[in-house]
């Protein structure tokens, strides 16, 4: 239940951030963070996502000290998260799902990071010519194609590689 409430606060924070209503965005991100920490603990996947958004808002507000502190916490959590993911034998599926959630939440840099990590894990675990690899390539390509902060030129090689993989698996027609 708390995770649904946390998600609602996070989504509203994202709306306010896009509207440049940073005080409102920060308040909702703070509430979301507190709720996610109750559900996931301090190094949960959603906690990291909210921390990234909150750090960005604090930076926009000119509160560089708070932004730096959140950045330091993010780095600590990233190390903890990487260890936890590997210890739990998390695979590309988990990272791909996290990327999709980050994308839906409008956290494009986190989505990119998760997609890239999923791609590496898939390539290492199942090999470079598998449907899972193609799917992540397409997801990452769509992110690059659809989001202005990324270059659309980065999407083409990903789509071409995904197509090549799918053709090798299923045939050209």
C-alpha positions, 0 to 999 in steps of 0.5 A: 500500500505504501509503495502505491502512495509513494509512487503517486507522490513521485509521479506528482513530483515529476509533474511539478518538476516539469512545470518548474514548480520545484518547491512542490516537486521537492515536497512530493519527492521527499514524501515519496522517498520516506514511503519507499524507504519504509517499504524497501529500506534505504537502498531500495531501487525506487529509493535510488530513483527518487534520490536522483530526482530530488537531487536534480530538483535541489540543484534547480533550486540552487541548493547545491549543498543538498544536491551534493549530499544527495549525490553522495548518498546516491553513490553509496546506494549505487555501490550497495545496489550493485552488490545486492543485485549481483548477490541476489543473482539479479539478471537483465530482466530485473534491470530491464523492468527497472529501466521501464519503470524509470522511463515511465516515471520520466527519469530518463538518465536512470532508464538509460543506466538500467538499460545499459546494465541490462544489456551487459548482463544479458550479453554476459549471461546468454550471449550477444545474439539473443532475443533478450539482447535485442529487446533491450537494444530496442528499448534503449533505441526508443529512449534515444529516439524519443527523448530530446536530451539524447541524440537520435543518431545513437538510436540507429545502431541499436535498432540495426543491431536488434534487427540483425539479431532478430533476423538471425534468430527468426529469419529475414521475413 
